[in-house]
Amino acid sequence: MGTKPPTDPAQLRRDYRRQDLRRGDLADDPVAQFRRWFDQAVAAALDEPNAMVLGTSDGVRPSARTVLLKAFDARGFVFFTHYESRKANEIGAHPEVSLLFPWYGLERQVAILGRAERISAAESLAYFLSRPVGSRLGAWVSQQSAVIGSRSILEMQWDAMKRRFADGEVPLPPAWGGLRVVPFEFEFWQGRTNRLHDRFRYRPDGGAWTIERLAP
């Protein structure tokens, strides 16, 4: 049998035809518009609709990774991390970040620019206590972004933490908690046929938001 030729990514094409996006469809407030789309992504049973790509920078080089949105409201968008991780250190030095929600199944994406800040310890504790015990133990085990020699180190630390907190009471780690991205720009993108996509940007204007259509 012959060897299957490698896939050519230039030949992968899809024409987006699900729906359009018009100015009249949009809420005046971008958080209200985000909630509308987020609820639709959940209703469509997309895989992890709260997954978002977080972009940060060390001042020279950018970096990106997927994190999970755990709360949002008019104040901003919250995720949780180790405060000594790469992303947290980069945010500490350069707090302006980007978020991207890639809802491929709906041919949509939402991009957000904002400034990240720590949430209160009380907010972090309330969320931490809502997590399954295994996730709480995992927050103690992983020194996120630190170099480790092998997975067996994690497994040994896991066993040690299970013994340490055998009574089931797992406290909030001192270096773990939430970050809130306070947005200053939103873009809502709807795929359209012939690559003539619908894009709308929200920018603050006094106490309101200006909405602009962008060329695709």
N, C-alpha and C positions, 0 to 999 in steps of 0.2 A: 504494500500500500504506500502511496505517495505521502509525503509530508504536507500537512495542511499549510497553505501560505499564511504568513502573518497578517493579522487584521490591519487594514489601512484606515486610520482614524479619519482621514479626509473623505472617506466614502460613507461614513456614518452620518446620515441625514434624517431629519424629522421635521415635518412642516407642522407648526403649531396652529391648531384650528378649534380648540375647545371653546373659547369665548373671547369677547373683546372687553376693553376697559375704557369707559368714557368719563369725562369730568363729572358728569351728573351722577355717576355711580359712587363717587367718593364721599366719605364723611368729611366734614370740615376739620375734624380733629384727627391727627394721624394715629393716635393710640386707639381711638374708636375704630378706625379703618383696619388697623392691625388686628384688633380683636375679632372683627368680622371675618377677616381672611383666616385667622388662626382657628376659629371655630369651624370654618368650612374645611380646613385641612384635617382637623380631628374627625369631623363627620365623614370625610372621604376615606378614613382608615389608612392614611398615609403612614409609612414607617417613621416613627419618632418625629412627629410634627414639631416638637419643641427643640429639635436639634438645630443648632446654629453655629456657623463658622465665625470664630472670634479672631480678628486680626489685630496684632499688636506690633510694636517696634522697640528695638533697643536703642533707637536713635540713629542707627546706621542701616540695619537689616530688618526687614519685616519677618514676621512669623505668623502662622495660622494653625488653628486646630478646631475640632468640633467640640463644643460643650453643650450642656442642656439648660434651656431656659426653665427656671423653677418658679418665677413669679413676674408679673408685670402689671403696671398701673400708670397713672399720670406721672409718677416720679421717675419711672425708668424700668429697665429690664435686668432681672437678677439671675445670677448663676453662682455656683459655689466651687471653691478650689482651695488648695493648700496655699497659704500666704507666702511661702518661700519657693513656690514653683517658678518656672521660667516666665510664664505669662504674668503672674502676680508681680514679679520683680520688674518686668518691663512696664507694666501698668504703673507701678510705684514711681518709676522715673519718667514715664511718658504716658500720661493717663488718657490721651485721646485714642479711641479704638474704633473698629468697625465690627458690625454684626451682619451676617447674611443668613437668611432663612431660605433654603433651596427646596421649594415645594414642587419637585419635578412632575409629580403625578397630576398636578393642576396647571402645569405649564406656567408657574408663577415663581417669583422670588421677591423678597423684601430685603432691602439694604438699609442699614441704620448707621449713622455716624454719631458718636457721643463721647462723653467723658466718664471714665469709670472711677468709682469711689467705693470704699468699704461700707457695708451696711453695719448696723449696730450689733453688738454682741448678743443682745436679747433677741434680735431677729434671726441671727445665725443659730442660736440655741434652739429657738422654736422649730426651725426647719430640721436641724440635726436630730432632735428627739422624734421627729415624724418618720425618720428613715428606718428601714429594716435593720436589725441588729448587725447583720453581716456588713452592711454598708457603713455603719458606725465604726465597726472594728477596722474596716478597710481604711478609713480616714486616719486611724492611728498607725496602721502598718506602713503606708506608703509615704515616703519622703519625696513627694512628687518632683520629677525632673532630675533627681540625684542619680549619679551613676552607680549601678549595682553590678556585682560580678556574675550573678546567676539568679534564676527564678527560685532556687532553693532557699536563698536568703529571705525572699518574701514569705515563703512557706514557713520558715522557722519563726519569723517575726509574727506571722499570723497565729501560729500555735502559742507563742508567748503572750500575745494579746488576749487570746481566748482564756488562758489561765489567769491572766491579770484581772480580767473583768468577768470572771466565771459566775458572779452573782447576777449578771445581766444588766447591771448599771454601767453604761458606757458614757462617760462625760464628754463634753465638747473639747476636742483637742485645742490647745492654745494657739496653734498656727493654722487653723482651718476656719473658713467662714465664707460669707457671701460678698460679692461685688455687684454693685448696681451701675448699669450704663445709663447715664442721663442723656437722652438724645437731643441733638441739635439739627439733625437732618434725617429725613426718611425718603426712600424711593420705593415705589410700588411698580413692579414690572409684570406685565402679562404678555406671554408669547402670542404672536400673531403670524399669519401666513406670509410667505415671501420675506421673512425676517423684518417685516415692518411692525415691530413690536410696539405695544402701548407702554409708555413710561411716564410716571408722574412723580414729581419731587415736591416735598413739603419743606419749607424753610420758615423759621420764626420771623414774625414781623410785628414787633411790639408785643401785645398780649394775644395775638392770633397767629395763624399760619398762612403763608402764601403758598398756593399750589400752582405748579408750572408743569406743562407738558414738555417732555424732552424728546428730541429726535432719537430714533432707535439706533 
